[in-house]
C-alpha cells in the first residue's frame, strides 16, 4: 500500500473518531480510500502495513525508540556511536529478550529506514581552533538544548547544577601593598612559603545558590593522617601523583558525591548537570548511571567556560582570592614557613564559608542560564563577531525549538486525570493492577469493537513496559561489562619469569602458554592441598568432640 493511501486512511479514521465524518462510506468517499479497507481498519480487524510486520522485527518499536533516544543523546553531546557500538547495544537489548542470534548485515539499513530521525554521518574530529568561525552557532545550540531539556522535563532551578574543578598552589599567596625600604623602586619581592604543591578542588553549585561538599585532590601516592587536624572540614579527599583529576577520580565524584548528595533518591524528578567535555566526564558508566537517575548531562562548547560556566563567572574568582589572602596572612605571621596541607584546608575552608548565595546566583545570571536569557552570553563582550566588521551586532537569540507542552499535564478534572493514569505505561506492579481493575470495572463490552480496541491498547502498553525494562537491563549489563573489563585490566595476576626451552630470553607464544599452564596447575594443586588440610582439621575437631562427650 502506498504511503499516500496509508496517510489518507489515517486521516479518514481520525475524522470518524472525531465525529467529523458521519459514516464510514462518507469518510471513504471524502478521503478517496477503499470503504472495506477503511471499515476493517477502523474496527481493528486489520492493521496498517508497518504494524502488521512489526512481529518480524528483531527489536520491537519501543526497544528501537529506546535505542534511538540513546543515539540522539550521545550525538548531541558530541559522542556519536559507531555502527559497531549501536549493533552491540542492540544485541544486548535482544539478549534480555531471550534472543541471542546475531544481527544481519543489513539490520542497520532497515533500522534507519524505520527510524528517519537517525541517519548516517561522517564523524569528523574537529580541531578546537576551527570552531572560531561558528562560535555563535555552537553556543546557540547549547542554549537550545538546555532550554529544550528544562522545558520538556520541567527541571526546577534547585535541580540545575554546574560542576568544574579549579587548581591552586597550596602555598601561594597574592600580590598586594607592602612596606619596605625606599630605594627608588615601585615594587619589591615577597617570599612565598616553600611548599608550592598543586591542589585540585572539584566544586558543584546549583541555580538557587546551593552547593555540595568540595572534593579535594592532593598530590601524593597515599592519603596521610598528618595532612589533617581536628578542625579540617568533613569534605571528601583523595590524591594523585600530580594533584590533578583523572578518569577514576571524576567517576568517583559523579557516583559518590553528586548522585548521593545532589540527586534526590526519594522521587523521580529530573536534574541537569552542566560540565565541560573533559575525558573524565564521558565514560559509558557515568552516562548510564546518570540516565537511570534522570540526570541530563549537558556539555559546554569548547573554550566557552568564560561565557557559559557559572562557576567561572562569579564563584572561583572570589573564592581563590580569599584563599590566597588567608595564606598571605598566615605566611606573614610565620615568616613564610611552609604551608602544611591542613593549613591550606583551613584557608580554603575559610574562603569557602565566606561565599554568599548572591555570589553564586550572579554566575548563573551572567551565563544566561537562570533566569534563562541567552542574549546575556551570546552578546557578551567576550563573544567573537560573526562578521569581519567588529562593530556588527550579533543577532538576538530566538529558541529553535518551542518548549514541549504535555497537554495531559494541563488536565483540570479528576476524570481526565483518571484517564491519563489508565492509559499510561505501567512502571511497576501497582500501576499494572490499577490498569486491570479499571478495565474490569469499565462498562465497555469485552466482545464489542471498543472493548477489543481497549484490550489491544492494554496489551500494547504492557508490551512496551516489558520492552523498556529489558532495554534498561541491557544498558545496566553493558555498564557492568565495562566495569568488569576495567577490573580485569587492573587485577594483579601472579607473575613468573618466562624463558624459552633453552633458557633464553627470546620467547614464543607457546612458551608463555606453557608458563600460564604451569601457574594454573600449581594453583589447582595448592587449592586441593588446602581443601585436604581443612578436611583433616574438621575430622580432628569431630574426633575431639566425640572424646570429650564420651
N, C-alpha and C positions, 0 to 999 in steps of 0.2 A: 504494500500500500504506500502511495507517495506521501511525502511529508506534508504537502498541501492538503490532501484529503484527510490526513490524520489531524491536522490543525483545524480543519472545518468541523470534524467530528467533535473535537474538544469544545469548540465554540457552541455547537448545537446542544451538547449535553449541558453546558453551563447555562444556556438560555432556558432549557427545560427546568433545571434545578432552581433558577431564579424566578421562574414564572413568566418570563418574557414570551415564551412560545407556549400556546395553549395545548398543543398536541404534538406527538412525535411526527405525524405526517407533515404538519405545517413547518416544524423545525427542519425536517429533512429537505423540504422544498426551499426554505429560506436560505439554507447553507449549502445546497447542492450536494447532498450526500445520499447514499442509499438508505431507504427507510428501514429495511430489515436489519442492516448492519447497525444503524443508529439505535433501533429498538433493543437488539441484543446487547449492545454496549451499555446502554442506559440502564437496563435491568440487571447488569452484572453477569450476564451469561457468557460473554466473551471479553477478552482483554485486548488492549492495543498490541501492536507488533512488538514493541520494546518490552512490555510487561510479560507477554506470553513466552518470551525467550529468556527471561531472567533466570530460570532454573538451570539453564545451560551455562551460565557464567560461573567462573571459578570463585569469584568474590561476589557476594550479594551487594545490592545497591547501597545499603547502609555501611557495609565494610569498605566499599570503594569510596564513599563520601568521607569516611574517616581517613583513608589513605590520601585522598585529595586535599583535605584540610591540613594534613601533616606536611605534604609537599609545599603547599602555598605558604604555610607558616615559616618553613625553612627558607624558602626563596625570598620572602620579604625581609628576612634577617641577613641576607647575603650569603646563605649557606645552601644553595640549591642542591638536592641529592642527585647522584648519578643514576643511570639506568640500573646498574647493578645494585645500588643501595635500595632503590624502590622495589625491585624484584625480591630482594632479601626481606624487606619489611612485609611485602605481600605474602611471601611464603610463611613467615612467622604467624600472620593472621590466619592463613589456611591451616597451619598446624594446630592452632587452638580449636579449629572446627573439625578436627579429625581427618584432614586431607593433607597427606604428605607427598602427593605426587608433584613432580616438578612442573613449573610453568612452561608453556610452549614458547617457541621462538618469536611468535607474533603476538604474544599476550600484551606487550606494551602498546603495540599499534591499536589493538582492539580497545584497550583501556582508555587511550587518548581519544578514540572516536566516541566512546560513551561519555567521556568527561571533557567537553570542549574547553573548560576553564584551564586545562593543563595542556601545554604544548612543549615541543622540543626546542631547546635554545642552545646556543653556543656559549658555554661557560668561559668567560674571559677574565683572567686575573688583571685587575686594573691597578696600575701604579697610582699611589696617592697624589703624585704631582699632576696627574692628568685630570684630577677631579676639579681643579680650579675653575675651568670654564663652565661647569654645570653645577656649581655650588648651590645656587639658588634653588634649582630644581630638586636637588638631593635633600636639601633642608625642608622644602615644601612637602616632599614625600614623607619625611619623618613626621612633620606636623599632621599630615593627613592620616597616617597610620595611628598616631597617638589619639587623635580625635575620634577615629572610627572605633577603636577598641574601647575607649572610655564611654562612648555613647552606646555602643552595642551591648556591653555588659554592665552598664550603669555603675562604673567603678567610682567609689566615693573618694574624696580627697585624702582621707586618712589611710587609704589603701594604695596610694600612688607613692612609690619610693624611688630614690636615686642613690646609687652606690658608686664609690670610687675609692682609690687608695691615694694617700699622699705620703711623701717621704721627707724625713728630717734628719739632720745630723744631731746626734744625741747631745753633743757638747757645744754646738754653735749658737752664739747669741746674735744680736742685731747691732747695727751701727747706731750711733746716737751722739749727742753732745756730751763732751767731757771737759775737764780742766787739765791743763798741762803747761809746760814751760813755753814762754813766749820766745820763739826762735824765728819769727817772721814767716811761719808757715800756717796754713789754714786747716791742716789736718795732721793727725798723729795716728799711730797704730795701736790697737788694743790687742792684748794677748788673749786668745781663745783658750778654753780648757783643752787639755791634751787629748782627751777622748773625742774622736770625730766619727764614731761608728754610725752607719746608716740604719735608720729605723723606719719601717713602713707601717702605716696605720690605715686600716680599712674602715671607712665611715659610711653610714647609711641614714638618710633622713627622709621624712615624708612631707606631703604638701600642706600639713596643718602644723608643722613645727615639731613633730615627734622625732625621736632618734632611738636606735638600738645600741647596745654596748659596742664600743670600738673593739677591733681585732688587731692586736699589736704583734708585729713580726720583728724580732730582734735578729741580730747577726750572731750565729753560733751553731755548734753541732748539736748540743743538748741544752734544754732549759735547766738553769741552775737556781737553787733556792736562794743563793746570795744576791740574786738580781732584785729581790723584793724585800719589803719590810712590812710591818704591821699595818701601815697606812696605805699600802698600794691598793688601787681600786680593783673591784671584783669584775674585771673585764676578761676577755679571752686572749691567750698568749700562745705564740709558737715561735719557732726560729728557723732560719735557713742559712746557708753558707754565706750569702752575700747580703742578707737582710731584706731581700726583695720577695715579692709574692711569686707563687708558682702555680701550676695547674692543680696540684693536690691541695694546696692551701686555699685557692679560690673555690674548689669544690667543697672543701670542708666548711668554708664560710657560708656558702649557699645552703648546704644541708643542715648544719648545726647552729648557725647564727640566724640567718634570715628566715628560713622556713619555720624555725622554732620560736623566734622572738617577734617576728613581724607579721607572719601569716596566721590568721585565726584557724584554730582546729575545731571550733565548736559550730561553725556554719560553713556554707559553701559560697561565700562571697568571692568575687574576683578581685585580683590585685594586678598592678602594673609595676614592673621593675625596669627603670631606665639605667642603662650602663653602657660603657664603651665596649667595642668589639674586640676585647683582649682574648688571647688564646685560652686563658684560664677560665673564661666565662662561657665557652662554646662547646663543652663536652656533651655527648649524647645523654649521659646520665643526668646532667643538670637540666637539660631541655625536657626530658620525660618527667622527671620529678616535679618540675615547676608546672608542667602541663596538667599533671594529675592533681595538683593543688590549686588549679585555676589561677596560676601566676603567668601573666603575659610579659615576656621579656621583649623590650624594645631597645635595639642598639642605636647608639648615637652615630651619626655620619662621621667619617674620618675628619680629624682636625677641626672639630666644631665644638669642643667642650667649652671654649672660652665664650661661646654664644648660647649654647643649649643646656649646659650642665649646671643645675642649681648649686651643687657643692663648690664648683669653681667660681661661680659668680659672686657668692656672698659668704661662704662658710669657711673655706680653707684659708683665705687671706687673713682675716682677723684671728682665727684660731692659731695659725703658725706665728703670727706677730706677737700675740700674747705669750705664747710658749717661749719664744726667744727672749722676750723681755724678762720673763721669770728666770731663765737660765742666766741672763746678764746679771740680775740682782744676786743670784747665788754665787756666780764666779767672782764678782767684785768683793763680796764679803769673805771669800775663801782664797783670794789671790790666785784665781784661775786654776784651782786644783781640778783634777779630772772629775768629770760629772759621771757619777755612777748611774746604772740603769734605773735604780729606784728613785734617784734624784730626777732623772728625766721623766719618769712616770708621775712624780709629784708636780713637775712643771706642766706637763701635758694635761694632767687631771685638773689642775687649777684653771688652765685656759679653757678646757672643755666645759667646765661648770659655769664659766662666765659667759658663754654664748647664749644669747637670748632667742626666744621664739621669733621675734621680729626679724632678727638676722637671718634665720632660716627661711622665713616667708619671703623675704626680699629676693632671695635667689630664685625661687620658683616664679615670682612675678617678673623678674628680669629676663628669665628664659622664655616667658610667654606660655608656660605650661599650666599655671594656676595663679590667678584666673587665666583661662585659655585666651591668649591674644598673640597669635603667631607673628603679627607685624612687629612686636617687640624685638623678636630675633631676626626676622627677615630684613628689617630696615634698621638694624643696629649699626653703629659707627664702624664695627669690625667687618661688616659684610663686603665682599668683593662685588663691584658693579658688574652687571651683565654686559654692558656695552663699553666700548673703548672710551666714551665720554664719561669722565669721572663725575660730572655733575648730573648725569641722567638719574632719574628717580626710579627706584625699584617698584614693581607692581605691588599693589596691596593684595594680601592673602585672601583667597576665597576657597572654602573647602571643596575638594574634588568629589567627595562622597558625602551626601547628606546623612545626618545621624539616623541610624536604624531605629525605627519605631515599631515596637511589637504591639499590634492592635489588641492582642489578648490581654496585655497588661493594663489596658485602659478600660477594661470591663467594669461596669459600675454596679451590676446587680449580682446577687448571690447565685441566681440561676445560671448566668453566663459563666461565673467562676466555677460552678459545679461542672459545666460542660467542658471547660478548659481542663480541669483535673481529670475528667473522664476520658478525654481524647489524648492526653499527654502520654508519652512513652514511659512505662513503669521503670523506675530505677531500683526498686527493692521489693521484697515480698509483700509489704503492707500496701503499697500502691497497686500491686497486682490484684490482691484480694479486694481492694476498693473498686477497681475496674470491673471485676467479675460480679460483685454484688450489685453494682449499678446496672449491669447488663441483665442480671436475673430479675431485678425489680422493674425493669422497663416494661412498658405496655406494648412494645412493638412485637408483633407475632414473629416467632422464630422461623416460620416457613414462608414468610412474606418476602417481597423483594427488599424492603427496607431492613428487615431482620437479617437477611443473608448479607447485605452490604455492611451492616453493623458488625456482624461476626467476622467478616473478612478484614474490617478495619482493626478489630481487636487482635486478630491473628497477625496482621502486619506489624502492629505495634509491639507485640511480644517478640516476633522475629527480629525486629530492629533492635530491641533491648538486648537480646541474646547476642546478636552480631556485634553491637557496640561493646559489650562486656568482653567478647572474645578478642576484639581489636585492642582493647586496653590491656588485656592479659598478655597479648603478643608484644606490646610495647614494653611492659614490665619485664618480660622474659628477655627481650632484646637488651634492656639496660643491665639485667643480671648477667647476661652473656658477656657484655662489655666489661663488667666488673670482674668476672671470673678470668677473663683474658689478662686483665691488669694484674690480678693476684698471682696468676700463673707465671707471668713475666717477672714478678717481684720475689717469687719463692726462692729460697736458698736451697739448692739441691746439694747432696753430698758430692764432694769433689774427689777426684782421683787422677793421678798423673797418667796421661795416655802416651804410650810408646808403641812402635810397631813390633812385629815378631822378632826382629833382630835387635831390638833395644834402641833403635834410632828415633830421632825426633820428628822425622817426616812420616806422617800417618795418613791412612786412607779411612774412608767412612766405615769400612768393616772393622778397623781397629777400634774406632770409637764405639761401635755397636757391641764389640766384644767386651770392652770395659764396662759398658752400661749393663750388659747381661751379668757380668761378674758382681757388680754392685747390687743388682736386683736379687741375685741368688743369695748373696750374703745377708741382705735384708730379710729374705724369707727364712733363712736358717736362724737368724737372730730372733725373729718372731716366733718360730717354732720352739726354740730353746726357752724363751721367756714363758710361753704357754705351758711347757712341760714343768718348768720350775714353779709356776703358780699352782698347777695341779698337784704337784708334790707337797707344797706347803699347805694347800687345802686339805689333803689327805692326812697330814700330820696333825693339823688342828682338830679334825674329826676324831682321830685316834686318841688324842689327849683328852678331848671332851668325854669320850666314852670311858676312859680310865678314871677320870675324876668323878663320874656319876655311877661307877660300878658299886 
